Amino acid sequence: MYCDKTGRQILKERPILNSQVLDLEKLKELPLGTFGREYVNTLDTFEISPDTRTPVIFNFILFLFIYFFFFTFLIFFFFFFL
């Protein structure tokens, strides 16, 4: 998300999507295949609501560790197996 302008804005603002912000009935009226309609269909399928999710906590140290591990693995793989 850091590589995209919109992604950076989302990470900066950290919006909270819950039933106070989202009009789920209006989203159900959207055409099939749109993001909002599919989001509501997923909520209905799994019998959850936007309020059931725990708040997201971004851990930058964990992000760096995973990023480093992933690229180290790629370098190791290409060096030894190709």
MOZI-V544750 format. One record per pair of residues at least 12 apart in sequence whose ideal C-beta (glycine too) atoms are under 6 Angstrom apart, sorted by the first residue. I is the first residue (numbers start at 1). J is the second residue. D is the distance in Angstrom with one decimal. If there is no record, write none. Layout:
i=I j=J d=D
i=I j=J d=D
This chain:
i=17 j=50 d=5.4
i=18 j=50 d=4.8
i=18 j=51 d=5.1
i=19 j=49 d=6.0
i=19 j=50 d=5.4
i=19 j=51 d=5.4
i=22 j=50 d=5.8
i=24 j=40 d=5.6
i=27 j=40 d=4.5
i=28 j=40 d=5.2
